[in-house]
Amino acid sequence: MLFAGIILAFGSEILRWFFLLPYAFSQNNHAAPLAYFFYEHIIWLRIAALLLILLPAWHIMRYTATFNKIALVVCCIAWGVVALCCSFYLNIAEKYEPIQTKKFSIKAGNKISTDKQVLGIFINGESKAYPIRMLA
């Protein structure tokens, strides 16, 4: 049970971080439900991991040698640090800013420098240009 709790504890934190940050596979359409699951249910995953760890931890702290106690405390501190780092760096509002509605203007009202690269689109007789830096 102890190893299952440790794997659940670290695995849920690391997977939550992986799926929410812009890595190649994590931005796949099939990964979106996993990202949502880990983000929305991280508290319950932490509670489940803690419950899986508590009984073996109690046994270790009461009946085993000092080395095992130190290893357990170090592992719990490491889990706390990983959870704190993941929570601190994964504020979705800061990572993914909402797309704002942009107003298009005619060439005379262009505010983009002529030396910047743009992606031009022409659909149904209407032309629009999007700066590459906005799309990346």
N, CA, C and O atoms as a GROMACS GRO file, in nm:
protein
  544
    1MET      N    1   0.081  -0.120   0.000
    1MET     CA    2   0.000   0.000   0.000
    1MET      C    3   0.086   0.127   0.000
    1MET      O    4   0.049   0.228  -0.059
    2LEU      N    5   0.199   0.119   0.066
    2LEU     CA    6   0.286   0.235   0.074
    2LEU      C    7   0.334   0.276  -0.066
    2LEU      O    8   0.332   0.394  -0.101
    3PHE      N    9   0.379   0.179  -0.144
    3PHE     CA   10   0.428   0.210  -0.278
    3PHE      C   11   0.316   0.261  -0.368
    3PHE      O   12   0.338   0.352  -0.449
    4ALA      N   13   0.197   0.204  -0.355
    4ALA     CA   14   0.083   0.252  -0.433
    4ALA      C   15   0.051   0.396  -0.398
    4ALA      O   16   0.023   0.478  -0.486
    5GLY      N   17   0.056   0.429  -0.269
    5GLY     CA   18   0.031   0.567  -0.227
    5GLY      C   19   0.137   0.662  -0.278
    5GLY      O   20   0.105   0.773  -0.321
    6ILE      N   21   0.263   0.620  -0.273
    6ILE     CA   22   0.372   0.707  -0.322
    6ILE      C   23   0.360   0.727  -0.473
    6ILE      O   24   0.379   0.838  -0.522
    7ILE      N   25   0.330   0.621  -0.545
    7ILE     CA   26   0.315   0.633  -0.691
    7ILE      C   27   0.197   0.724  -0.725
    7ILE      O   28   0.206   0.807  -0.815
    8LEU      N   29   0.085   0.707  -0.653
    8LEU     CA   30  -0.030   0.793  -0.676
    8LEU      C   31   0.002   0.938  -0.642
    8LEU      O   32  -0.037   1.029  -0.715
    9ALA      N   33   0.073   0.960  -0.533
    9ALA     CA   34   0.104   1.095  -0.489
    9ALA      C   35   0.192   1.167  -0.592
    9ALA      O   36   0.156   1.274  -0.641
   10PHE      N   37   0.305   1.108  -0.624
   10PHE     CA   38   0.397   1.172  -0.718
   10PHE      C   39   0.343   1.168  -0.861
   10PHE      O   40   0.357   1.265  -0.935
   11GLY      N   41   0.282   1.057  -0.898
   11GLY     CA   42   0.230   1.044  -1.035
   11GLY      C   43   0.123   1.145  -1.067
   11GLY      O   44   0.123   1.204  -1.175
   12SER      N   45   0.029   1.165  -0.974
   12SER     CA   46  -0.078   1.261  -1.001
   12SER      C   47  -0.025   1.403  -1.012
   12SER      O   48  -0.072   1.480  -1.096
   13GLU      N   49   0.073   1.438  -0.929
   13GLU     CA   50   0.131   1.574  -0.937
   13GLU      C   51   0.206   1.593  -1.068
   13GLU      O   52   0.191   1.695  -1.134
   14ILE      N   53   0.288   1.495  -1.104
   14ILE     CA   54   0.369   1.508  -1.225
   14ILE      C   55   0.282   1.505  -1.350
   14ILE      O   56   0.306   1.581  -1.443
   15LEU      N   57   0.182   1.417  -1.354
   15LEU     CA   58   0.094   1.412  -1.470
   15LEU      C   59   0.010   1.539  -1.483
   15LEU      O   60  -0.015   1.586  -1.594
   16ARG      N   61  -0.032   1.594  -1.371
   16ARG     CA   62  -0.107   1.720  -1.376
   16ARG      C   63  -0.019   1.830  -1.438
   16ARG      O   64  -0.065   1.907  -1.522
   17TRP      N   65   0.105   1.835  -1.396
   17TRP     CA   66   0.199   1.933  -1.450
   17TRP      C   67   0.221   1.906  -1.600
   17TRP      O   68   0.217   1.999  -1.681
   18PHE      N   69   0.244   1.781  -1.636
   18PHE     CA   70   0.273   1.745  -1.775
   18PHE      C   71   0.157   1.782  -1.868
   18PHE      O   72   0.179   1.840  -1.974
   19PHE      N   73   0.034   1.749  -1.827
   19PHE     CA   74  -0.079   1.771  -1.917
   19PHE      C   75  -0.120   1.917  -1.927
   19PHE      O   76  -0.181   1.956  -2.027
   20LEU      N   77  -0.087   1.999  -1.828
   20LEU     CA   78  -0.128   2.138  -1.835
   20LEU      C   79  -0.026   2.230  -1.901
   20LEU      O   80  -0.061   2.335  -1.952
   21LEU      N   81   0.099   2.190  -1.899
   21LEU     CA   82   0.201   2.272  -1.963
   21LEU      C   83   0.213   2.235  -2.110
   21LEU      O   84   0.184   2.122  -2.148
   22PRO      N   85   0.254   2.327  -2.193
   22PRO     CA   86   0.253   2.304  -2.338
   22PRO      C   87   0.368   2.216  -2.388
   22PRO      O   88   0.464   2.266  -2.446
   23TYR      N   89   0.358   2.086  -2.365
   23TYR     CA   90   0.450   1.989  -2.424
   23TYR      C   91   0.384   1.930  -2.547
   23TYR      O   92   0.264   1.949  -2.567
   24ALA      N   93   0.458   1.860  -2.629
   24ALA     CA   94   0.406   1.810  -2.756
   24ALA      C   95   0.284   1.720  -2.736
   24ALA      O   96   0.178   1.747  -2.792
   25PHE      N   97   0.297   1.614  -2.659
   25PHE     CA   98   0.185   1.521  -2.643
   25PHE      C   99   0.074   1.579  -2.556
   25PHE      O  100  -0.043   1.547  -2.576
   26SER      N  101   0.110   1.663  -2.461
   26SER     CA  102   0.011   1.713  -2.367
   26SER      C  103  -0.092   1.805  -2.433
   26SER      O  104  -0.200   1.826  -2.377
   27GLN      N  105  -0.061   1.858  -2.549
   27GLN     CA  106  -0.155   1.946  -2.618
   27GLN      C  107  -0.238   1.871  -2.722
   27GLN      O  108  -0.311   1.932  -2.800
   28ASN      N  109  -0.226   1.741  -2.725
   28ASN     CA  110  -0.305   1.657  -2.814
   28ASN      C  111  -0.451   1.664  -2.774
   28ASN      O  112  -0.482   1.676  -2.655
   29ASN      N  113  -0.542   1.656  -2.870
   29ASN     CA  114  -0.686   1.663  -2.839
   29ASN      C  115  -0.731   1.551  -2.747
   29ASN      O  116  -0.822   1.571  -2.667
   30HIS      N  117  -0.668   1.435  -2.756
   30HIS     CA  118  -0.707   1.322  -2.672
   30HIS      C  119  -0.657   1.338  -2.529
   30HIS      O  120  -0.706   1.269  -2.439
   31ALA      N  121  -0.563   1.426  -2.505
   31ALA     CA  122  -0.508   1.448  -2.372
   31ALA      C  123  -0.586   1.551  -2.293
   31ALA      O  124  -0.566   1.564  -2.172
   32ALA      N  125  -0.674   1.624  -2.357
   32ALA     CA  126  -0.749   1.730  -2.288
   32ALA      C  127  -0.835   1.675  -2.173
   32ALA      O  128  -0.836   1.735  -2.066
   33PRO      N  129  -0.907   1.564  -2.192
   33PRO     CA  130  -0.984   1.512  -2.077
   33PRO      C  131  -0.895   1.470  -1.960
   33PRO      O  132  -0.935   1.486  -1.845
   34LEU      N  133  -0.776   1.418  -1.989
   34LEU     CA  134  -0.684   1.382  -1.881
   34LEU      C  135  -0.636   1.506  -1.807
   34LEU      O  136  -0.627   1.506  -1.684
   35ALA      N  137  -0.604   1.609  -1.882
   35ALA     CA  138  -0.560   1.734  -1.819
   35ALA      C  139  -0.669   1.790  -1.729
   35ALA      O  140  -0.642   1.834  -1.618
   36TYR      N  141  -0.792   1.787  -1.779
   36TYR     CA  142  -0.904   1.836  -1.699
   36TYR      C  143  -0.923   1.750  -1.575
   36TYR      O  144  -0.947   1.803  -1.466
   37PHE      N  145  -0.913   1.618  -1.589
   37PHE     CA  146  -0.931   1.528  -1.475
   37PHE      C  147  -0.827   1.556  -1.366
   37PHE      O  148  -0.863   1.571  -1.250
   38PHE      N  149  -0.700   1.563  -1.403
   38PHE     CA  150  -0.596   1.585  -1.304
   38PHE      C  151  -0.607   1.723  -1.241
   38PHE      O  152  -0.581   1.739  -1.121
   39TYR      N  153  -0.645   1.824  -1.319
   39TYR     CA  154  -0.656   1.958  -1.264
   39TYR      C  155  -0.774   1.968  -1.167
   39TYR      O  156  -0.761   2.026  -1.059
   40GLU      N  157  -0.888   1.913  -1.204
   40GLU     CA  158  -1.009   1.925  -1.123
   40GLU      C  159  -1.010   1.833  -1.001
   40GLU      O  160  -1.073   1.865  -0.901
   41HIS      N  161  -0.942   1.719  -1.007
   41HIS     CA  162  -0.950   1.620  -0.901
   41HIS      C  163  -0.821   1.601  -0.823
   41HIS      O  164  -0.803   1.499  -0.757
   42ILE      N  165  -0.731   1.698  -0.830
   42ILE     CA  166  -0.602   1.682  -0.763
   42ILE      C  167  -0.618   1.671  -0.612
   42ILE      O  168  -0.541   1.599  -0.548
   43ILE      N  169  -0.713   1.740  -0.554
   43ILE     CA  170  -0.734   1.732  -0.409
   43ILE      C  171  -0.774   1.590  -0.370
   43ILE      O  172  -0.722   1.536  -0.272
   44TRP      N  173  -0.865   1.530  -0.445
   44TRP     CA  174  -0.910   1.392  -0.414
   44TRP      C  175  -0.798   1.292  -0.437
   44TRP      O  176  -0.786   1.194  -0.363
   45LEU      N  177  -0.717   1.315  -0.537
   45LEU     CA  178  -0.603   1.226  -0.561
   45LEU      C  179  -0.501   1.238  -0.447
   45LEU      O  180  -0.443   1.138  -0.405
   46ARG      N  181  -0.480   1.359  -0.397
   46ARG     CA  182  -0.389   1.376  -0.284
   46ARG      C  183  -0.443   1.309  -0.158
   46ARG      O  184  -0.367   1.248  -0.083
   47ILE      N  185  -0.574   1.321  -0.135
   47ILE     CA  186  -0.634   1.256  -0.017
   47ILE      C  187  -0.623   1.105  -0.028
   47ILE      O  188  -0.590   1.038   0.070
   48ALA      N  189  -0.649   1.050  -0.147
   48ALA     CA  190  -0.638   0.904  -0.167
   48ALA      C  191  -0.494   0.859  -0.144
   48ALA      O  192  -0.471   0.756  -0.080
   49ALA      N  193  -0.398   0.933  -0.194
   49ALA     CA  194  -0.257   0.898  -0.174
   49ALA      C  195  -0.221   0.904  -0.026
   49ALA      O  196  -0.151   0.817   0.025
   50LEU      N  197  -0.269   1.006   0.042
   50LEU     CA  198  -0.242   1.019   0.186
   50LEU      C  199  -0.302   0.903   0.265
   50LEU      O  200  -0.238   0.851   0.356
   51LEU      N  201  -0.423   0.864   0.230
   51LEU     CA  202  -0.485   0.750   0.299
   51LEU      C  203  -0.409   0.620   0.273
   51LEU      O  204  -0.397   0.537   0.363
   52LEU      N  205  -0.359   0.602   0.152
   52LEU     CA  206  -0.281   0.482   0.121
   52LEU      C  207  -0.147   0.482   0.194
   52LEU      O  208  -0.092   0.375   0.223
   53ILE      N  209  -0.096   0.598   0.225
   53ILE     CA  210   0.035   0.608   0.291
   53ILE      C  211   0.024   0.601   0.443
   53ILE      O  212   0.116   0.554   0.509
   54LEU      N  213  -0.089   0.646   0.500
   54LEU     CA  214  -0.099   0.659   0.645
   54LEU      C  215  -0.079   0.530   0.724
   54LEU      O  216   0.001   0.529   0.817
   55LEU      N  217  -0.148   0.423   0.689
   55LEU     CA  218  -0.136   0.298   0.767
   55LEU      C  219   0.006   0.241   0.761
   55LEU      O  220   0.062   0.211   0.867
   56PRO      N  221   0.065   0.225   0.645
   56PRO     CA  222   0.204   0.178   0.643
   56PRO      C  223   0.300   0.276   0.712
   56PRO      O  224   0.397   0.233   0.775
   57ALA      N  225   0.273   0.406   0.701
   57ALA     CA  226   0.360   0.505   0.767
   57ALA      C  227   0.351   0.490   0.918
   57ALA      O  228   0.452   0.499   0.988
   58TRP      N  229   0.232   0.468   0.969
   58TRP     CA  230   0.215   0.449   1.113
   58TRP      C  231   0.294   0.326   1.159
   58TRP      O  232   0.360   0.329   1.263
   59HIS      N  233   0.286   0.219   1.082
   59HIS     CA  234   0.360   0.097   1.116
   59HIS      C  235   0.512   0.122   1.112
   59HIS      O  236   0.585   0.078   1.201
   60ILE      N  237   0.556   0.192   1.009
   60ILE     CA  238   0.700   0.221   0.996
   60ILE      C  239   0.748   0.309   1.111
   60ILE      O  240   0.854   0.283   1.169
   61MET      N  241   0.672   0.411   1.145
   61MET     CA  242   0.714   0.503   1.252
   61MET      C  243   0.713   0.434   1.389
   61MET      O  244   0.786   0.475   1.479
   62ARG      N  245   0.633   0.333   1.405
   62ARG     CA  246   0.620   0.269   1.535
   62ARG      C  247   0.713   0.150   1.554
   62ARG      O  248   0.767   0.129   1.663
   63TYR      N  249   0.733   0.070   1.447
   63TYR     CA  250   0.798  -0.060   1.467
   63TYR      C  251   0.928  -0.082   1.390
   63TYR      O  252   0.991  -0.186   1.411
   64THR      N  253   0.972   0.008   1.305
   64THR     CA  254   1.090  -0.022   1.224
   64THR      C  255   1.210   0.062   1.268
   64THR      O  256   1.203   0.143   1.360
   65ALA      N  257   1.321   0.037   1.199
   65ALA     CA  258   1.448   0.103   1.232
   65ALA      C  259   1.446   0.251   1.194
   65ALA      O  260   1.359   0.297   1.120
   66THR      N  261   1.542   0.322   1.244
   66THR     CA  262   1.553   0.466   1.223
   66THR      C  263   1.570   0.501   1.075
   66THR      O  264   1.515   0.601   1.029
   67PHE      N  265   1.647   0.420   1.001
   67PHE     CA  266   1.669   0.447   0.858
   67PHE      C  267   1.536   0.450   0.784
   67PHE      O  268   1.515   0.538   0.700
   68ASN      N  269   1.447   0.357   0.811
   68ASN     CA  270   1.316   0.354   0.744
   68ASN      C  271   1.233   0.476   0.779
   68ASN      O  272   1.162   0.530   0.695
   69LYS      N  273   1.242   0.521   0.902
   69LYS     CA  274   1.169   0.640   0.944
   69LYS      C  275   1.220   0.764   0.871
   69LYS      O  276   1.142   0.847   0.825
   70ILE      N  277   1.352   0.774   0.860
   70ILE     CA  278   1.411   0.888   0.790
   70ILE      C  279   1.372   0.885   0.642
   70ILE      O  280   1.338   0.988   0.584
   71ALA      N  281   1.376   0.767   0.580
   71ALA     CA  282   1.338   0.754   0.439
   71ALA      C  283   1.192   0.795   0.418
   71ALA      O  284   1.160   0.862   0.320
   72LEU      N  285   1.104   0.756   0.509
   72LEU     CA  286   0.963   0.792   0.498
   72LEU      C  287   0.943   0.943   0.512
   72LEU      O  288   0.867   1.003   0.437
   73VAL      N  289   1.011   1.004   0.607
   73VAL     CA  290   0.999   1.149   0.627
   73VAL      C  291   1.053   1.224   0.505
   73VAL      O  292   0.992   1.321   0.461
   74VAL      N  293   1.166   1.181   0.452
   74VAL     CA  294   1.223   1.245   0.332
   74VAL      C  295   1.128   1.232   0.214
   74VAL      O  296   1.110   1.327   0.138
   75CYS      N  297   1.068   1.116   0.198
   75CYS     CA  298   0.972   1.095   0.088
   75CYS      C  299   0.851   1.186   0.104
   75CYS      O  300   0.804   1.244   0.005
   76CYS      N  301   0.799   1.201   0.224
   76CYS     CA  302   0.684   1.288   0.248
   76CYS      C  303   0.719   1.434   0.225
   76CYS      O  304   0.638   1.510   0.170
   77ILE      N  305   0.838   1.475   0.265
   77ILE     CA  306   0.882   1.612   0.240
   77ILE      C  307   0.898   1.636   0.090
   77ILE      O  308   0.860   1.742   0.040
   78ALA      N  309   0.953   1.539   0.019
   78ALA     CA  310   0.968   1.552  -0.127
   78ALA      C  311   0.832   1.564  -0.193
   78ALA      O  312   0.815   1.645  -0.285
   79TRP      N  313   0.733   1.487  -0.148
   79TRP     CA  314   0.598   1.496  -0.203
   79TRP      C  315   0.542   1.636  -0.178
   79TRP      O  316   0.479   1.694  -0.266
   80GLY      N  317   0.564   1.689  -0.059
   80GLY     CA  318   0.516   1.824  -0.028
   80GLY      C  319   0.580   1.929  -0.117
   80GLY      O  320   0.513   2.022  -0.162
   81VAL      N  321   0.709   1.915  -0.141
   81VAL     CA  322   0.779   2.011  -0.227
   81VAL      C  323   0.727   2.002  -0.370
   81VAL      O  324   0.704   2.104  -0.434
   82VAL      N  325   0.710   1.880  -0.421
   82VAL     CA  326   0.658   1.862  -0.557
   82VAL      C  327   0.516   1.919  -0.568
   82VAL      O  328   0.485   1.989  -0.664
   83ALA      N  329   0.431   1.891  -0.470
   83ALA     CA  330   0.295   1.944  -0.472
   83ALA      C  331   0.294   2.096  -0.465
   83ALA      O  332   0.216   2.161  -0.535
   84LEU      N  333   0.380   2.153  -0.382
   84LEU     CA  334   0.387   2.298  -0.370
   84LEU      C  335   0.436   2.362  -0.501
   84LEU      O  336   0.380   2.461  -0.546
   85CYS      N  337   0.539   2.303  -0.560
   85CYS     CA  338   0.590   2.356  -0.687
   85CYS      C  339   0.486   2.346  -0.797
   85CYS      O  340   0.468   2.439  -0.875
   86CYS      N  341   0.419   2.231  -0.804
   86CYS     CA  342   0.316   2.214  -0.907
   86CYS      C  343   0.201   2.312  -0.887
   86CYS      O  344   0.151   2.368  -0.984
   87SER      N  345   0.160   2.332  -0.763
   87SER     CA  346   0.050   2.425  -0.737
   87SER      C  347   0.091   2.569  -0.764
   87SER      O  348   0.012   2.648  -0.814
   88PHE      N  349   0.214   2.602  -0.732
   88PHE     CA  350   0.262   2.739  -0.749
   88PHE      C  351   0.277   2.774  -0.897
   88PHE      O  352   0.240   2.884  -0.938
   89TYR      N  353   0.330   2.684  -0.976
   89TYR     CA  354   0.358   2.712  -1.116
   89TYR      C  355   0.243   2.682  -1.211
   89TYR      O  356   0.251   2.714  -1.329
   90LEU      N  357   0.137   2.622  -1.161
   90LEU     CA  358   0.029   2.581  -1.252
   90LEU      C  359  -0.098   2.661  -1.232
   90LEU      O  360  -0.206   2.602  -1.220
   91ASN      N  361  -0.089   2.788  -1.228
   91ASN     CA  362  -0.208   2.871  -1.223
   91ASN      C  363  -0.255   2.889  -1.367
   91ASN      O  364  -0.192   2.959  -1.445
   92ILE      N  365  -0.364   2.825  -1.401
   92ILE     CA  366  -0.411   2.823  -1.540
   92ILE      C  367  -0.438   2.964  -1.592
   92ILE      O  368  -0.411   2.992  -1.709
   93ALA      N  369  -0.488   3.050  -1.510
   93ALA     CA  370  -0.519   3.186  -1.556
   93ALA      C  371  -0.394   3.257  -1.605
   93ALA      O  372  -0.402   3.341  -1.695
   94GLU      N  373  -0.280   3.226  -1.546
   94GLU     CA  374  -0.156   3.290  -1.590
   94GLU      C  375  -0.094   3.218  -1.710
   94GLU      O  376  -0.034   3.284  -1.795
   95LYS      N  377  -0.109   3.087  -1.718
   95LYS     CA  378  -0.046   3.012  -1.827
   95LYS      C  379  -0.122   3.028  -1.959
   95LYS      O  380  -0.060   3.042  -2.065
   96TYR      N  381  -0.254   3.028  -1.952
   96TYR     CA  382  -0.334   3.034  -2.074
   96TYR      C  383  -0.423   3.157  -2.068
   96TYR      O  384  -0.532   3.154  -2.010
   97GLU      N  385  -0.377   3.264  -2.127
   97GLU     CA  386  -0.456   3.386  -2.128
   97GLU      C  387  -0.569   3.370  -2.228
   97GLU      O  388  -0.550   3.313  -2.335
   98PRO      N  389  -0.687   3.419  -2.193
   98PRO     CA  390  -0.800   3.405  -2.286
   98PRO      C  391  -0.778   3.485  -2.413
   98PRO      O  392  -0.714   3.591  -2.412
   99ILE      N  393  -0.830   3.434  -2.521
   99ILE     CA  394  -0.820   3.502  -2.650
   99ILE      C  395  -0.918   3.618  -2.648
   99ILE      O  396  -1.037   3.601  -2.620
  100GLN      N  397  -0.868   3.735  -2.678
  100GLN     CA  398  -0.954   3.853  -2.680
  100GLN      C  399  -1.000   3.878  -2.823
  100GLN      O  400  -0.930   3.846  -2.919
  101THR      N  401  -1.117   3.936  -2.836
  101THR     CA  402  -1.169   3.968  -2.967
  101THR      C  403  -1.087   4.084  -3.024
  101THR      O  404  -1.074   4.190  -2.962
  102LYS      N  405  -1.035   4.062  -3.140
  102LYS     CA  406  -0.952   4.164  -3.205
  102LYS      C  407  -1.035   4.238  -3.309
  102LYS      O  408  -1.120   4.179  -3.377
  103LYS      N  409  -1.010   4.365  -3.320
  103LYS     CA  410  -1.075   4.445  -3.422
  103LYS      C  411  -0.980   4.459  -3.540
  103LYS      O  412  -0.861   4.485  -3.523
  104PHE      N  413  -1.034   4.441  -3.658
  104PHE     CA  414  -0.953   4.454  -3.778
  104PHE      C  415  -0.970   4.594  -3.834
  104PHE      O  416  -1.078   4.652  -3.829
  105SER      N  417  -0.861   4.646  -3.885
  105SER     CA  418  -0.866   4.780  -3.943
  105SER      C  419  -0.816   4.776  -4.086
  105SER      O  420  -0.758   4.677  -4.132
  106ILE      N  421  -0.838   4.884  -4.156
  106ILE     CA  422  -0.790   4.894  -4.293
  106ILE      C  423  -0.640   4.921  -4.291
  106ILE      O  424  -0.583   4.945  -4.185
  107LYS      N  425  -0.579   4.918  -4.407
  107LYS     CA  426  -0.434   4.933  -4.416
  107LYS      C  427  -0.385   5.064  -4.355
  107LYS      O  428  -0.277   5.067  -4.294
  108ALA      N  429  -0.460   5.169  -4.368
  108ALA     CA  430  -0.418   5.299  -4.313
  108ALA      C  431  -0.413   5.295  -4.160
  108ALA      O  432  -0.334   5.367  -4.099
  109GLY      N  433  -0.495   5.212  -4.098
  109GLY     CA  434  -0.497   5.203  -3.952
  109GLY      C  435  -0.409   5.092  -3.898
  109GLY      O  436  -0.422   5.053  -3.782
  110ASN      N  437  -0.320   5.040  -3.981
  110ASN     CA  438  -0.233   4.929  -3.943
  110ASN      C  439  -0.134   4.972  -3.835
  110ASN      O  440  -0.063   5.072  -3.852
  111LYS      N  441  -0.128   4.897  -3.725
  111LYS     CA  442  -0.033   4.928  -3.618
  111LYS      C  443   0.085   4.833  -3.616
  111LYS      O  444   0.176   4.847  -3.535
  112ILE      N  445   0.083   4.736  -3.707
  112ILE     CA  446   0.192   4.638  -3.712
  112ILE      C  447   0.297   4.689  -3.808
  112ILE      O  448   0.268   4.731  -3.920
  113SER      N  449   0.419   4.685  -3.764
  113SER     CA  450   0.530   4.730  -3.845
  113SER      C  451   0.539   4.647  -3.973
  113SER      O  452   0.506   4.528  -3.973
  114THR      N  453   0.582   4.708  -4.082
  114THR     CA  454   0.588   4.639  -4.210
  114THR      C  455   0.700   4.536  -4.218
  114THR      O  456   0.701   4.455  -4.311
  115ASP      N  457   0.792   4.535  -4.123
  115ASP     CA  458   0.900   4.436  -4.125
  115ASP      C  459   0.865   4.310  -4.045
  115ASP      O  460   0.945   4.217  -4.039
  116LYS      N  461   0.747   4.305  -3.983
  116LYS     CA  462   0.703   4.187  -3.906
  116LYS      C  463   0.639   4.085  -3.999
  116LYS      O  464   0.574   4.121  -4.098
  117GLN      N  465   0.657   3.958  -3.966
  117GLN     CA  466   0.596   3.851  -4.045
  117GLN      C  467   0.451   3.832  -4.004
  117GLN      O  468   0.418   3.835  -3.885
  118VAL      N  469   0.365   3.812  -4.102
  118VAL     CA  470   0.223   3.788  -4.076
  118VAL      C  471   0.176   3.669  -4.157
  118VAL      O  472   0.237   3.631  -4.258
  119LEU      N  473   0.068   3.610  -4.111
  119LEU     CA  474   0.002   3.504  -4.184
  119LEU      C  475  -0.121   3.564  -4.247
  119LEU      O  476  -0.212   3.610  -4.177
  120GLY      N  477  -0.125   3.565  -4.379
  120GLY     CA  478  -0.237   3.627  -4.450
  120GLY      C  479  -0.341   3.524  -4.489
  120GLY      O  480  -0.308   3.415  -4.534
  121ILE      N  481  -0.467   3.562  -4.472
  121ILE     CA  482  -0.578   3.474  -4.507
  121ILE      C  483  -0.677   3.552  -4.594
  121ILE      O  484  -0.712   3.666  -4.565
  122PHE      N  485  -0.720   3.488  -4.703
  122PHE     CA  486  -0.816   3.548  -4.794
  122PHE      C  487  -0.932   3.451  -4.810
  122PHE      O  488  -0.917   3.346  -4.872
  123ILE      N  489  -1.048   3.486  -4.754
  123ILE     CA  490  -1.166   3.399  -4.760
  123ILE      C  491  -1.286   3.482  -4.801
  123ILE      O  492  -1.314   3.586  -4.740
  124ASN      N  493  -1.357   3.438  -4.903
  124ASN     CA  494  -1.480   3.503  -4.951
  124ASN      C  495  -1.459   3.652  -4.978
  124ASN      O  496  -1.544   3.734  -4.944
  125GLY      N  497  -1.348   3.687  -5.038
  125GLY     CA  498  -1.322   3.825  -5.075
  125GLY      C  499  -1.276   3.913  -4.959
  125GLY      O  500  -1.262   4.034  -4.976
  126GLU      N  501  -1.253   3.855  -4.843
  126GLU     CA  502  -1.209   3.933  -4.728
  126GLU      C  503  -1.069   3.888  -4.688
  126GLU      O  504  -1.044   3.768  -4.672
  127SER      N  505  -0.979   3.983  -4.673
  127SER     CA  506  -0.840   3.953  -4.638
  127SER      C  507  -0.813   3.993  -4.494
  127SER      O  508  -0.859   4.097  -4.447
  128LYS      N  509  -0.738   3.908  -4.424
  128LYS     CA  510  -0.696   3.937  -4.286
  128LYS      C  511  -0.553   3.892  -4.271
  128LYS      O  512  -0.508   3.799  -4.337
  129ALA      N  513  -0.480   3.960  -4.183
  129ALA     CA  514  -0.341   3.925  -4.155
  129ALA      C  515  -0.325   3.910  -4.004
  129ALA      O  516  -0.370   3.994  -3.927
  130TYR      N  517  -0.260   3.801  -3.963
  130TYR     CA  518  -0.236   3.774  -3.821
  130TYR      C  519  -0.086   3.772  -3.797
  130TYR      O  520  -0.014   3.699  -3.865
  131PRO      N  521  -0.037   3.850  -3.701
  131PRO     CA  522   0.108   3.847  -3.671
  131PRO      C  523   0.149   3.707  -3.624
  131PRO      O  524   0.079   3.645  -3.544
  132ILE      N  525   0.261   3.660  -3.673
  132ILE     CA  526   0.312   3.527  -3.635
  132ILE      C  527   0.337   3.520  -3.485
  132ILE      O  528   0.312   3.416  -3.424
  133ARG      N  529   0.387   3.626  -3.425
  133ARG     CA  530   0.418   3.624  -3.282
  133ARG      C  531   0.293   3.602  -3.198
  133ARG      O  532   0.302   3.548  -3.088
  134MET      N  533   0.174   3.643  -3.247
  134MET     CA  534   0.051   3.620  -3.173
  134MET      C  535   0.008   3.474  -3.180
  134MET      O  536  -0.054   3.422  -3.087
  135LEU      N  537   0.041   3.408  -3.288
  135LEU     CA  538  -0.003   3.271  -3.309
  135LEU      C  539   0.086   3.170  -3.240
  135LEU      O  540   0.042   3.058  -3.212
  136ALA      N  541   0.210   3.204  -3.212
  136ALA     CA  542   0.305   3.109  -3.154
  136ALA      C  543   0.289   3.096  -3.006
  136ALA      O  544   0.362   3.020  -2.942
   0.00000   0.00000   0.00000
